[in-house]
Amino acid sequence: MPDATDSIIAFLAQIGLRVREGTIATTTFLPGIDVMNGTLVIDRAQLRYPGDLLNEAGHLAVLEPSHRAAASGTVEGGGAEEMAAIAWSWAALVHLNLPPEIVFHAEGYHGGSAGIIDNFSAGHFFGVPWLAWCGLTRERPDPASPDAAVFPRMQRWLRE
């Protein structure tokens, strides 16, 4: 049975994000994770929280493809992009059948992880409108398209 890190890396590669393992010689915002020209670089020796990979991948996933390919260092956007990355991370952990604490651990989100888990577990989502605007999911069912994915299910994982 693969561990969470292996499952996450396999998922990210499967959805089309570039991922490679290597040594990270600099201090990064998320220990053991760097982004170089759109590629997630993972240093397992420094990686503290495997779920941080989903957070960083969420930031990449909501970028336009040209920006994703050029992204390096800490990938940040405005508030909408941050909220979308959190929602994307939630959808990914649901898809992978991982516990929420993998991504939303006590050391993350400025002490707000428990609140995120409580809200998302109760169906009180934020960031989903941005994901829907990017064409990644739908906010609510549409009678005209009853088979379309509704959050936390995704229609696709990367913005096109």
Helices and strands as residue ranges (DSSP letters): H 4-15, E 18-21, E 33-36, E 39-42, H 52-61, H 65-70, H 79-95, G 100-102, G 109-111, H 113-121, H 128-133
